[in-house]
Amino acid sequence: MNVLVIGSGGREHAIVWKLAQSPKVSKIFCAPGNGGTALLAKNVPIPVHDFAALAQFAKDEGVDLTIVGPEDPLLGGIVDFFAERSLPIFGPSGQAAKIEGSKSFAKYLMKRYGIPTAAYESFIDYESALAYVREQGAPIVIKADGLAAGKGVIVAETLEVAERALYAIMEDQVFGQAGARVVVEEFMQGEELSLLSFVDGESVKPMVTSQDHKRVFDGDQGPNTGGMGTYAPVPHMSAELVENIVATIVKPMAAGMARDGIPFRGVLYTGLMITQQGPKVVEFNARFGDPETQVILPLLETDLVDICLATVNGELDSLDVKWKQGGAVCVVMASPGYPDEYPKGLPIYGLDRVPSGVAVFHAGTEKTPEGTVTSGGRVLGVTGIGEDLKAAREAAYAAVESIRFEGAHYRKDIAARALGHSNV
């Protein structure tokens, strides 16, 4: 069968990499793709927002399944567009994807369905928001309501930081329309956890747990990013805890949305804080996480094509989704300056010297006649795969040492805490 993957990041490279292992897949296309997807698929120069061109391409090339990676086209309604043309596509409808596109909408649904989350208020007026923040005090969490490439959440440990964040979002409009409304939340104490699940309406199949490292510097210092690395599974999160999360959060969310006529089909990403009162939702996303996908898919045993088709056809409940033993650790190599301004076009060396047991997923790269160069902030996701987390971590960092580009920055403490280390 022919499969089209939409997107151009590390997540999409990981999806293409997994699809290439399926005996059922004969040809993979990636639109627009990157320097890494070009090694396994045919890159197609169609932007993710050009639904008409993408649908026409899928029709002309006899594409049997389209998988959408990024959130923007999902929110824009690409799944509805394809479905209206009888083109099989994996992902939620535009209305269902709003649980990621609007934090206040997600909060409304959680309150409606009785799903545990942080106390909050939402505002469209700066002065009202400022008064509320001053009344609540710090620490406090300020969130741009819309999509902000993973950078619209500010955990303010002081009132000064909170006020500055609020002004930047609502008055300076640093995130554009995404910050026209803000959600102000109570600060939750605990440990973060990501649980992604395949959902086809009401059937839920959880994936292995993973933990992201959002801050740019070691020790969770510096500004938030789209993710500087991740690992799976999370050894100190028990099977009982996962069952509890599925029963009290994921399934009620899926059932509630189905009941309200906006059934969710695709990957439901649940970002959690494990508090003393139990798990609470930090956020929902409507797609595979990035970089979580780069550690989850290497541990997936069941054919990804079978899962996607079962989800699209509403047959997920009858499928047994299996996972491999072992661990995976992804270390993101970023451009100098990220998440602020960064250069592009830096030559990347050492990709041909990566040892076995490691998958290098391209996030911000471009193939040129002279070789592969950087083209984004997060450049590579270097994923070690091993019999356990320790072996996977050692493999990932050994590979990172063999790859270089000018000013490359990466965290040196990915998965360290999980293995009982204070740093490395």
BABA-206876 format. One record per residue (C-alpha): x, y, z; residue in three letters. Coordinates in pm, 1 decimal, decimal comma. Each point is the difference from the previous one (the first is absolute). Layout:
c1: X; c2: Y; c3: Z; r: ALA
...
***
This chain:
c1: 0,0; c2: 0,0; c3: 0,0; r: MET
c1: 98,2; c2: 364,0; c3: -49,3; r: ASN
c1: 17,9; c2: 231,1; c3: 302,1; r: VAL
c1: 29,6; c2: 379,1; c3: 16,2; r: LEU
c1: 144,1; c2: 165,4; c3: 311,6; r: VAL
c1: -67,1; c2: 371,3; c3: 41,5; r: ILE
c1: 260,7; c2: 212,2; c3: 178,7; r: GLY
c1: 371,2; c2: 74,5; c3: 7,6; r: SER
c1: 133,0; c2: -56,3; c3: 353,0; r: GLY
c1: 161,4; c2: -267,4; c3: 211,0; r: GLY
c1: -340,7; c2: -145,5; c3: 77,8; r: ARG
c1: -73,1; c2: -50,1; c3: -368,3; r: GLU
c1: 341,8; c2: -157,7; c3: -60,4; r: HIS
c1: -72,2; c2: -243,5; c3: 285,0; r: ALA
c1: -339,9; c2: -85,5; c3: -150,9; r: ILE
c1: 157,1; c2: -55,4; c3: -343,4; r: VAL
c1: 275,1; c2: -212,1; c3: 161,5; r: TRP
c1: -261,9; c2: -219,4; c3: 168,7; r: LYS
c1: -213,4; c2: -31,6; c3: -313,0; r: LEU
c1: 306,9; c2: -109,4; c3: -197,9; r: ALA
c1: 19,1; c2: -307,2; c3: 226,6; r: GLN
c1: -350,3; c2: -116,1; c3: -97,5; r: SER
c1: -20,3; c2: -279,8; c3: -258,9; r: PRO
c1: -335,4; c2: 145,3; c3: -105,6; r: LYS
c1: 146,6; c2: 332,2; c3: -115,3; r: VAL
c1: 136,3; c2: 17,5; c3: -353,8; r: SER
c1: 48,4; c2: 375,5; c3: -40,0; r: LYS
c1: 23,5; c2: 291,7; c3: 244,5; r: ILE
c1: -41,8; c2: 366,5; c3: -86,6; r: PHE
c1: 72,4; c2: 287,6; c3: 238,8; r: CYS
c1: -130,8; c2: 353,2; c3: -55,9; r: ALA
c1: 209,1; c2: 206,2; c3: 21,6; r: PRO
c1: 246,1; c2: -219,3; c3: 194,5; r: GLY
c1: 360,8; c2: 75,5; c3: 95,0; r: ASN
c1: 353,7; c2: -124,7; c3: -54,7; r: GLY
c1: -69,4; c2: -313,2; c3: 204,5; r: GLY
c1: -333,3; c2: -102,4; c3: -149,6; r: THR
c1: 163,7; c2: 23,6; c3: -344,5; r: ALA
c1: 205,5; c2: -307,3; c3: 92,7; r: LEU
c1: -310,3; c2: -218,0; c3: 39,3; r: LEU
c1: -280,4; c2: 173,3; c3: -187,5; r: ALA
c1: -61,4; c2: 219,4; c3: -299,6; r: LYS
c1: -21,4; c2: 360,4; c3: 119,8; r: ASN
c1: -279,8; c2: 195,9; c3: -164,0; r: VAL
c1: 30,3; c2: 382,1; c3: -5,6; r: PRO
c1: -359,0; c2: 72,6; c3: 110,2; r: ILE
c1: -57,4; c2: 222,1; c3: 306,4; r: PRO
c1: -197,4; c2: -154,1; c3: 287,4; r: VAL
c1: -272,1; c2: 266,2; c3: -38,0; r: HIS
c1: -69,4; c2: -64,2; c3: -368,8; r: ASP
c1: -278,6; c2: -250,3; c3: 59,1; r: PHE
c1: -120,3; c2: 1,3; c3: -360,6; r: ALA
c1: 345,2; c2: -81,3; c3: -140,7; r: ALA
c1: 61,1; c2: -268,2; c3: 265,7; r: LEU
c1: -335,7; c2: -165,6; c3: -64,8; r: ALA
c1: 54,2; c2: 9,9; c3: -376,4; r: GLN
c1: 345,8; c2: -154,1; c3: 46,0; r: PHE
c1: -144,9; c2: -275,9; c3: 219,4; r: ALA
c1: -262,0; c2: -72,8; c3: -263,5; r: LYS
c1: 243,7; c2: 7,0; c3: -293,1; r: ASP
c1: 256,2; c2: -223,7; c3: 172,7; r: GLU
c1: -251,0; c2: -251,7; c3: 132,0; r: GLY
c1: 83,1; c2: 76,5; c3: 362,7; r: VAL
c1: -176,9; c2: -252,1; c3: 225,4; r: ASP
c1: 65,8; c2: 182,6; c3: 327,7; r: LEU
c1: 105,3; c2: 352,4; c3: 98,7; r: THR
c1: 149,2; c2: 67,2; c3: 344,1; r: ILE
c1: 6,9; c2: 359,4; c3: 126,5; r: VAL
c1: 290,4; c2: 96,9; c3: 226,2; r: GLY
c1: -28,3; c2: 368,6; c3: 101,4; r: PRO
c1: -285,8; c2: 172,6; c3: 180,8; r: GLU
c1: -56,5; c2: 294,8; c3: -236,4; r: ASP
c1: -156,4; c2: -195,1; c3: -290,5; r: PRO
c1: -205,3; c2: -206,3; c3: 246,1; r: LEU
c1: -148,1; c2: 315,8; c3: 149,4; r: LEU
c1: -50,5; c2: 132,9; c3: -350,6; r: GLY
c1: -226,3; c2: -295,0; c3: -80,8; r: GLY
c1: 216,2; c2: -212,1; c3: -230,3; r: ILE
c1: -161,6; c2: -320,6; c3: 128,8; r: VAL
c1: -346,7; c2: 134,7; c3: -84,0; r: ASP
c1: 126,4; c2: 110,0; c3: -343,5; r: PHE
c1: 139,5; c2: -345,6; c3: -81,0; r: PHE
c1: -298,7; c2: -184,7; c3: 147,3; r: ALA
c1: -239,7; c2: 198,9; c3: -219,0; r: GLU
c1: 195,2; c2: -135,6; c3: -298,7; r: ARG
c1: -0,6; c2: -359,9; c3: 129,7; r: SER
c1: 376,9; c2: 5,0; c3: 56,4; r: LEU
c1: 101,3; c2: -205,6; c3: 308,1; r: PRO
c1: 183,3; c2: 221,9; c3: 248,5; r: ILE
c1: 126,0; c2: -51,3; c3: 355,4; r: PHE
c1: -67,5; c2: 284,6; c3: 242,5; r: GLY
c1: -281,8; c2: 186,5; c3: 176,9; r: PRO
c1: -251,9; c2: 232,7; c3: -162,0; r: SER
c1: 56,8; c2: 373,3; c3: 19,5; r: GLY
c1: -258,6; c2: 31,4; c3: 277,0; r: GLN
c1: 151,7; c2: -283,8; c3: 205,8; r: ALA
c1: 350,4; c2: 144,7; c3: -48,4; r: ALA
c1: -117,0; c2: 315,9; c3: 180,9; r: LYS
c1: 95,5; c2: -171,2; c3: 326,4; r: ILE
c1: 354,2; c2: 97,7; c3: -98,5; r: GLU
c1: -76,4; c2: 317,9; c3: -190,8; r: GLY
c1: -184,8; c2: 166,2; c3: 287,2; r: SER
c1: 108,3; c2: -57,1; c3: 358,4; r: LYS
c1: -318,5; c2: 161,9; c3: 129,9; r: SER
c1: -210,1; c2: -241,2; c3: -212,8; r: PHE
c1: 196,5; c2: -295,9; c3: 139,4; r: ALA
c1: -50,2; c2: 132,9; c3: 353,4; r: LYS
c1: -373,9; c2: 38,3; c3: -65,4; r: TYR
c1: -23,2; c2: -362,7; c3: -111,8; r: LEU
c1: 201,9; c2: -124,0; c3: 298,6; r: MET
c1: -228,5; c2: 186,3; c3: 238,4; r: LYS
c1: -305,5; c2: -136,0; c3: -183,2; r: ARG
c1: 124,2; c2: -359,4; c3: 13,0; r: TYR
c1: 137,1; c2: 15,2; c3: 355,1; r: GLY
c1: 362,8; c2: -51,5; c3: -102,5; r: ILE
c1: 260,7; c2: 105,1; c3: 260,4; r: PRO
c1: 204,9; c2: 304,8; c3: -100,6; r: THR
c1: 141,8; c2: 319,9; c3: 148,3; r: ALA
c1: -238,3; c2: 273,3; c3: 117,8; r: ALA
c1: -10,2; c2: 279,7; c3: -259,5; r: TYR
c1: -161,5; c2: 310,9; c3: -143,1; r: GLU
c1: 14,9; c2: 126,0; c3: -359,4; r: SER
c1: 15,0; c2: 362,6; c3: -113,3; r: PHE
c1: -19,8; c2: 211,7; c3: -313,9; r: ILE
c1: 58,5; c2: 325,8; c3: 189,8; r: ASP
c1: 354,2; c2: 79,1; c3: 116,5; r: TYR
c1: -97,2; c2: 208,8; c3: 303,8; r: GLU
c1: -235,4; c2: -270,7; c3: 129,6; r: SER
c1: 266,1; c2: -266,9; c3: -49,0; r: ALA
c1: 259,7; c2: 215,7; c3: 177,9; r: LEU
c1: -231,1; c2: 59,9; c3: 296,4; r: ALA
c1: -66,1; c2: -374,8; c3: 28,9; r: TYR
c1: 370,4; c2: -85,7; c3: -14,1; r: VAL
c1: 76,8; c2: 255,5; c3: 273,2; r: ARG
c1: -282,0; c2: -139,0; c3: 211,0; r: GLU
c1: 122,0; c2: -360,3; c3: -39,0; r: GLN
c1: 372,5; c2: 69,9; c3: 39,6; r: GLY
c1: 290,2; c2: -218,0; c3: -109,6; r: ALA
c1: 95,4; c2: -263,7; c3: -94,1; r: PRO
c1: -261,4; c2: 0,3; c3: -275,7; r: ILE
c1: -29,9; c2: -120,6; c3: -359,6; r: VAL
c1: -80,0; c2: 229,7; c3: -294,1; r: ILE
c1: -110,7; c2: -162,6; c3: -327,2; r: LYS
c1: -74,5; c2: 147,2; c3: -340,7; r: ALA
c1: -334,6; c2: -151,8; c3: -95,7; r: ASP
c1: 97,9; c2: -97,2; c3: -354,9; r: GLY
c1: 289,3; c2: -175,9; c3: -171,2; r: LEU
c1: 343,5; c2: 145,1; c3: 72,7; r: ALA
c1: 239,3; c2: -274,1; c3: -116,8; r: ALA
c1: 42,2; c2: -135,3; c3: 351,3; r: GLY
c1: 120,3; c2: 336,8; c3: 133,4; r: LYS
c1: -326,4; c2: 156,5; c3: 117,7; r: GLY
c1: 12,8; c2: -130,3; c3: 357,0; r: VAL
c1: 186,7; c2: 198,5; c3: 265,0; r: ILE
c1: 46,9; c2: -147,0; c3: 346,4; r: VAL
c1: 46,5; c2: 319,6; c3: 200,9; r: ALA
c1: 176,3; c2: -50,8; c3: 329,9; r: GLU
c1: -29,4; c2: 368,1; c3: 92,2; r: THR
c1: -271,6; c2: 259,1; c3: -43,9; r: LEU
c1: 237,6; c2: 213,4; c3: -207,7; r: GLU
c1: 52,3; c2: -284,3; c3: -251,1; r: VAL
c1: -376,5; c2: -63,1; c3: -14,6; r: ALA
c1: -78,9; c2: 365,5; c3: -68,4; r: GLU
c1: 271,4; c2: 19,3; c3: -264,5; r: ARG
c1: -132,1; c2: -314,5; c3: -172,0; r: ALA
c1: -355,2; c2: 129,5; c3: 4,6; r: LEU
c1: 104,5; c2: 331,8; c3: -155,0; r: TYR
c1: 211,0; c2: -172,6; c3: -266,6; r: ALA
c1: -287,1; c2: -231,1; c3: -100,9; r: ILE
c1: -298,4; c2: 236,6; c3: 16,9; r: MET
c1: 147,3; c2: 343,9; c3: -66,3; r: GLU
c1: 316,1; c2: -63,7; c3: -204,6; r: ASP
c1: -177,7; c2: -292,6; c3: -174,0; r: GLN
c1: 320,2; c2: -205,9; c3: -22,4; r: VAL
c1: -211,0; c2: -302,6; c3: -100,5; r: PHE
c1: -238,2; c2: 195,6; c3: -224,1; r: GLY
c1: -364,5; c2: -109,2; c3: 10,9; r: GLN
c1: 94,1; c2: -304,3; c3: 207,9; r: ALA
c1: 32,4; c2: 238,4; c3: 293,4; r: GLY
c1: -324,4; c2: 192,5; c3: -51,4; r: ALA
c1: -134,4; c2: -209,1; c3: 287,2; r: ARG
c1: 207,8; c2: -127,4; c3: 291,6; r: VAL
c1: -60,1; c2: -277,0; c3: 248,7; r: VAL
c1: 139,1; c2: 61,9; c3: 349,5; r: VAL
c1: 45,4; c2: -319,0; c3: 201,7; r: GLU
c1: 99,6; c2: -100,2; c3: 348,7; r: GLU
c1: 354,9; c2: -132,0; c3: 22,9; r: PHE
c1: -3,7; c2: -377,4; c3: 50,3; r: MET
c1: 271,9; c2: -176,8; c3: 197,1; r: GLN
c1: 106,2; c2: -344,3; c3: -116,0; r: GLY
c1: 169,5; c2: -186,4; c3: -280,8; r: GLU
c1: -93,9; c2: 34,2; c3: -365,2; r: GLU
c1: -99,5; c2: -296,6; c3: -213,0; r: LEU
c1: -115,4; c2: -41,4; c3: -358,8; r: SER
c1: -247,5; c2: -273,1; c3: -91,7; r: LEU
c1: -93,3; c2: -25,5; c3: -364,4; r: LEU
c1: -291,8; c2: -218,6; c3: -103,4; r: SER
c1: -147,2; c2: -125,4; c3: -324,8; r: PHE
c1: -371,1; c2: 89,6; c3: 6,8; r: VAL
c1: -271,9; c2: -83,0; c3: -255,1; r: ASP
c1: -297,6; c2: 166,7; c3: 165,3; r: GLY
c1: -46,1; c2: -188,4; c3: 325,1; r: GLU
c1: 259,5; c2: -277,9; c3: -27,4; r: SER
c1: 332,0; c2: 91,7; c3: 163,1; r: VAL
c1: 337,0; c2: -174,2; c3: -40,0; r: LYS
c1: 266,7; c2: 168,6; c3: 214,4; r: PRO
c1: 360,7; c2: 14,4; c3: -116,5; r: MET
c1: 307,6; c2: -38,5; c3: 219,1; r: VAL
c1: 56,6; c2: 288,6; c3: 241,2; r: THR
c1: 256,9; c2: 265,0; c3: -85,0; r: SER
c1: 149,3; c2: 307,2; c3: 162,5; r: GLN
c1: 101,4; c2: 315,2; c3: -186,3; r: ASP
c1: 263,7; c2: 257,5; c3: 97,6; r: HIS
c1: -141,6; c2: 337,1; c3: -101,3; r: LYS
c1: 256,3; c2: 248,0; c3: 136,7; r: ARG
c1: 297,5; c2: 81,9; c3: -218,9; r: VAL
c1: 275,5; c2: -52,2; c3: 258,9; r: PHE
c1: 107,3; c2: -277,8; c3: 235,6; r: ASP
c1: -178,7; c2: -21,9; c3: 332,7; r: GLY
c1: -323,3; c2: 131,8; c3: -157,8; r: ASP
c1: 140,3; c2: 352,0; c3: -26,4; r: GLN
c1: -71,5; c2: 266,2; c3: -261,9; r: GLY
c1: -302,5; c2: 61,4; c3: -221,9; r: PRO
c1: -244,1; c2: -263,4; c3: -122,7; r: ASN
c1: 60,0; c2: -156,6; c3: -341,1; r: THR
c1: -182,3; c2: -243,2; c3: -224,2; r: GLY
c1: 192,9; c2: -272,3; c3: 187,3; r: GLY
c1: 372,0; c2: -63,9; c3: 53,5; r: MET
c1: -24,1; c2: -374,5; c3: 44,8; r: GLY
c1: -210,8; c2: -278,3; c3: 138,0; r: THR
c1: 3,8; c2: -361,0; c3: 111,4; r: TYR
c1: -233,8; c2: -299,2; c3: 19,9; r: ALA
c1: -125,2; c2: -179,4; c3: 192,7; r: PRO
c1: -1,6; c2: 190,4; c3: 331,3; r: VAL
c1: 119,5; c2: -267,3; c3: 245,2; r: PRO
c1: -136,3; c2: 158,7; c3: 316,6; r: HIS
c1: -353,4; c2: 33,5; c3: -139,3; r: MET
c1: -182,0; c2: -326,1; c3: 76,6; r: SER
c1: -242,2; c2: -195,7; c3: -216,9; r: ALA
c1: -265,5; c2: 72,3; c3: 265,2; r: GLU
c1: 55,2; c2: 373,7; c3: -42,9; r: LEU
c1: -39,8; c2: -28,3; c3: -377,8; r: VAL
c1: -322,0; c2: -199,9; c3: 44,3; r: GLU
c1: -126,3; c2: 270,9; c3: 234,5; r: ASN
c1: 81,8; c2: 275,4; c3: -252,9; r: ILE
c1: -176,1; c2: -187,3; c3: -279,7; r: VAL
c1: -306,2; c2: -69,2; c3: 216,5; r: ALA
c1: -38,1; c2: 346,2; c3: 156,6; r: THR
c1: 131,5; c2: 228,3; c3: -274,2; r: ILE
c1: 49,1; c2: -144,2; c3: -350,0; r: VAL
c1: -314,0; c2: -212,3; c3: -26,6; r: LYS
c1: -231,2; c2: 263,7; c3: 154,4; r: PRO
c1: 142,9; c2: 258,9; c3: -241,6; r: MET
c1: -55,8; c2: -227,7; c3: -301,3; r: ALA
c1: -348,5; c2: -103,2; c3: 115,9; r: ALA
c1: -102,3; c2: 357,9; c3: 74,2; r: GLY
c1: 114,8; c2: 129,2; c3: -337,5; r: MET
c1: -181,3; c2: -285,8; c3: -177,2; r: ALA
c1: -314,1; c2: 75,1; c3: 199,1; r: ARG
c1: 23,4; c2: 367,6; c3: -96,0; r: ASP
c1: 21,5; c2: -85,6; c3: -369,6; r: GLY
c1: 372,1; c2: 78,0; c3: -40,4; r: ILE
c1: 152,8; c2: -349,9; c3: 14,5; r: PRO
c1: 379,2; c2: -1,8; c3: 17,8; r: PHE
c1: 182,9; c2: -231,1; c3: -243,0; r: ARG
c1: 377,4; c2: -6,6; c3: -11,1; r: GLY
c1: 267,0; c2: 52,3; c3: 265,8; r: VAL
c1: -115,7; c2: 164,1; c3: 321,2; r: LEU
c1: 300,0; c2: 139,5; c3: 184,9; r: TYR
c1: -62,8; c2: 46,1; c3: 372,0; r: THR
c1: 257,4; c2: 216,4; c3: 178,1; r: GLY
c1: -25,2; c2: -70,0; c3: 373,0; r: LEU
c1: 126,1; c2: 111,9; c3: 337,1; r: MET
c1: 16,1; c2: -276,8; c3: 256,9; r: ILE
c1: -96,0; c2: 190,2; c3: 316,0; r: THR
c1: -55,3; c2: -110,7; c3: 359,0; r: GLN
c1: -371,9; c2: 2,7; c3: -78,0; r: GLN
c1: 53,2; c2: -227,1; c3: -300,2; r: GLY
c1: 50,4; c2: 58,8; c3: -375,0; r: PRO
c1: -128,3; c2: 328,9; c3: -142,3; r: LYS
c1: -5,2; c2: 119,3; c3: -360,1; r: VAL
c1: 244,5; c2: 272,7; c3: -101,8; r: VAL
c1: -106,7; c2: -0,9; c3: -364,7; r: GLU
c1: -147,7; c2: -207,6; c3: -279,4; r: PHE
c1: 153,8; c2: -14,0; c3: -346,5; r: ASN
c1: -169,5; c2: -140,4; c3: -306,8; r: ALA
c1: 293,1; c2: -183,8; c3: -159,2; r: ARG
c1: 325,2; c2: -185,7; c3: 53,9; r: PHE
c1: 230,6; c2: 198,5; c3: 228,9; r: GLY
c1: 337,6; c2: 118,4; c3: -118,3; r: ASP
c1: 251,3; c2: -121,8; c3: 119,2; r: PRO
c1: -204,8; c2: -269,1; c3: 185,1; r: GLU
c1: -74,2; c2: -178,6; c3: -328,2; r: THR
c1: 373,8; c2: -52,7; c3: -45,7; r: GLN
c1: 15,8; c2: -227,0; c3: 306,7; r: VAL
c1: -349,1; c2: -153,1; c3: -12,5; r: ILE
c1: -2,2; c2: -133,5; c3: -356,0; r: LEU
c1: 333,6; c2: -186,9; c3: 36,1; r: PRO
c1: -168,1; c2: -200,2; c3: 280,1; r: LEU
c1: -317,1; c2: -78,2; c3: -196,8; r: LEU
c1: -25,1; c2: -363,1; c3: -106,1; r: GLU
c1: -338,9; c2: 5,1; c3: -176,8; r: THR
c1: 2,0; c2: 124,8; c3: -360,0; r: ASP
c1: -73,9; c2: 374,9; c3: 5,2; r: LEU
c1: -199,3; c2: -35,2; c3: -322,5; r: VAL
c1: -236,2; c2: -248,9; c3: 164,2; r: ASP
c1: -55,9; c2: 236,1; c3: 292,9; r: ILE
c1: -65,2; c2: 302,5; c3: -220,8; r: CYS
c1: -243,5; c2: -186,6; c3: -224,7; r: LEU
c1: -183,0; c2: -149,2; c3: 300,7; r: ALA
c1: -31,4; c2: 351,0; c3: 145,4; r: THR
c1: -131,2; c2: 146,3; c3: -324,8; r: VAL
c1: -250,1; c2: -285,4; c3: -40,5; r: ASN
c1: -118,1; c2: -4,2; c3: 362,2; r: GLY
c1: 142,9; c2: -347,9; c3: 63,9; r: GLU
c1: 266,4; c2: 82,9; c3: 257,9; r: LEU
c1: -170,6; c2: -197,2; c3: 275,7; r: ASP
c1: 63,7; c2: -329,4; c3: -182,3; r: SER
c1: 373,5; c2: 67,5; c3: -45,4; r: LEU
c1: 259,6; c2: -115,6; c3: 253,7; r: ASP
c1: 265,4; c2: 275,4; c3: 10,5; r: VAL
c1: 331,0; c2: -147,4; c3: 119,4; r: LYS
c1: 320,5; c2: 163,7; c3: 121,7; r: TRP
c1: 361,8; c2: -115,4; c3: 7,7; r: LYS
c1: 201,8; c2: -39,9; c3: 317,3; r: GLN
c1: 286,9; c2: 244,9; c3: 49,2; r: GLY
c1: 40,6; c2: 374,1; c3: -2,2; r: GLY
c1: 57,5; c2: 294,2; c3: -230,9; r: ALA
c1: 162,4; c2: 337,0; c3: 67,5; r: VAL
c1: -9,0; c2: 295,8; c3: -241,4; r: CYS
c1: 249,3; c2: 287,2; c3: 31,6; r: VAL
c1: -83,8; c2: 306,8; c3: -208,9; r: VAL
c1: 290,5; c2: 179,8; c3: -165,2; r: MET
c1: -100,3; c2: 362,8; c3: -49,4; r: ALA
c1: 139,4; c2: 298,1; c3: -186,9; r: SER
c1: 200,3; c2: 259,0; c3: 197,3; r: PRO
c1: -238,3; c2: 263,0; c3: 136,9; r: GLY
c1: -311,5; c2: -219,8; c3: 2,0; r: TYR
c1: -277,6; c2: 62,4; c3: 110,0; r: PRO
c1: 77,5; c2: 360,3; c3: -100,0; r: ASP
c1: 163,5; c2: 108,4; c3: -326,2; r: GLU
c1: 229,8; c2: -258,0; c3: -156,3; r: TYR
c1: 204,8; c2: -37,1; c3: -319,4; r: PRO
c1: -90,7; c2: -234,7; c3: -284,9; r: LYS
c1: 204,5; c2: -181,4; c3: -262,0; r: GLY
c1: 265,7; c2: -138,3; c3: 235,9; r: LEU
c1: 161,4; c2: -316,6; c3: -143,4; r: PRO
c1: -66,1; c2: -316,1; c3: 204,7; r: ILE
c1: 282,4; c2: -253,4; c3: 31,9; r: TYR
c1: 10,0; c2: -356,1; c3: 129,9; r: GLY
c1: -343,5; c2: -127,4; c3: -102,6; r: LEU
c1: 175,1; c2: -286,0; c3: -178,4; r: ASP
c1: 180,5; c2: -102,3; c3: 320,1; r: ARG
c1: -302,0; c2: -64,6; c3: 222,2; r: VAL
c1: 32,1; c2: -340,9; c3: 172,2; r: PRO
c1: -262,0; c2: -274,7; c3: -19,0; r: SER
c1: -279,0; c2: 9,5; c3: 256,3; r: GLY
c1: -56,6; c2: 369,7; c3: -71,6; r: VAL
c1: -254,7; c2: 172,7; c3: -222,7; r: ALA
c1: 69,1; c2: 360,6; c3: -98,3; r: VAL
c1: -320,4; c2: 185,6; c3: -78,3; r: PHE
c1: 34,9; c2: 321,5; c3: -199,1; r: HIS
c1: -207,6; c2: 292,4; c3: 126,3; r: ALA
c1: 151,8; c2: 313,8; c3: -151,9; r: GLY
c1: 223,7; c2: -114,9; c3: -284,7; r: THR
c1: 26,0; c2: 47,5; c3: -372,3; r: GLU
c1: 184,8; c2: -199,7; c3: -264,3; r: LYS
c1: 221,3; c2: 209,4; c3: -228,3; r: THR
c1: 247,9; c2: -98,6; c3: -274,4; r: PRO
c1: 276,0; c2: 52,9; c3: 257,3; r: GLU
c1: -166,5; c2: -217,4; c3: 264,7; r: GLY
c1: -248,5; c2: 27,9; c3: 286,2; r: THR
c1: -30,2; c2: 340,1; c3: 171,0; r: VAL
c1: -201,4; c2: 145,3; c3: 286,1; r: THR
c1: -330,7; c2: 171,6; c3: -80,3; r: SER
c1: -177,6; c2: 26,1; c3: 335,2; r: GLY
c1: 37,5; c2: 53,6; c3: 372,3; r: GLY
c1: -23,1; c2: -362,7; c3: 101,4; r: ARG
c1: 223,7; c2: -169,4; c3: -254,2; r: VAL
c1: 25,6; c2: -370,2; c3: 90,9; r: LEU
c1: -159,2; c2: -243,0; c3: 243,4; r: GLY
c1: 262,2; c2: -261,8; c3: 82,0; r: VAL
c1: -181,8; c2: -304,9; c3: 137,3; r: THR
c1: 180,3; c2: -283,7; c3: 174,5; r: GLY
c1: -187,9; c2: -329,6; c3: 21,5; r: ILE
c1: 112,3; c2: -262,7; c3: 250,0; r: GLY
c1: -93,3; c2: -292,3; c3: 220,5; r: GLU
c1: -67,8; c2: 249,9; c3: 276,1; r: ASP
c1: -0,4; c2: 375,6; c3: 57,1; r: LEU
c1: 365,1; c2: 8,7; c3: 108,9; r: LYS
c1: 120,9; c2: -171,9; c3: -317,4; r: ALA
c1: -222,3; c2: 223,0; c3: -214,6; r: ALA
c1: 133,6; c2: 314,5; c3: 167,4; r: ARG
c1: 362,4; c2: -106,0; c3: -45,2; r: GLU
c1: -64,8; c2: -75,9; c3: -368,7; r: ALA
c1: -169,0; c2: 337,3; c3: -57,7; r: ALA
c1: 280,2; c2: 206,2; c3: 155,1; r: TYR
c1: 272,0; c2: -203,6; c3: -173,6; r: ALA
c1: -168,3; c2: 82,1; c3: -331,7; r: ALA
c1: -36,8; c2: 367,7; c3: 90,5; r: VAL
c1: 376,5; c2: 13,9; c3: 54,9; r: GLU
c1: 56,9; c2: -124,2; c3: -356,1; r: SER
c1: -220,2; c2: 266,8; c3: -163,3; r: ILE
c1: 94,4; c2: 364,5; c3: -22,6; r: ARG
c1: -99,9; c2: 334,3; c3: -145,1; r: PHE
c1: 117,0; c2: 344,8; c3: 103,9; r: GLU
c1: -136,8; c2: 106,1; c3: 338,5; r: GLY
c1: -209,4; c2: -315,7; c3: 47,9; r: ALA
c1: -181,3; c2: 9,7; c3: 332,6; r: HIS
c1: -153,4; c2: -291,2; c3: 188,7; r: TYR
c1: -95,3; c2: -86,8; c3: 355,9; r: ARG
c1: 226,2; c2: -245,2; c3: 178,0; r: LYS
c1: -255,1; c2: -117,4; c3: 255,1; r: ASP
c1: -272,6; c2: -163,9; c3: -207,8; r: ILE
c1: -141,0; c2: -296,4; c3: 199,0; r: ALA
c1: 264,3; c2: 52,8; c3: 270,2; r: ALA
c1: -250,9; c2: 45,5; c3: 280,3; r: ARG
c1: -185,3; c2: -315,9; c3: -104,1; r: ALA
c1: 320,0; c2: -195,0; c3: 45,1; r: LEU
c1: 65,6; c2: 145,8; c3: 343,4; r: GLY
c1: 270,3; c2: 247,1; c3: -102,2; r: HIS
c1: 5,0; c2: 362,4; c3: 110,1; r: SER
c1: 141,2; c2: 105,1; c3: -336,8; r: ASN
c1: 205,5; c2: -235,4; c3: -216,0; r: VAL
***
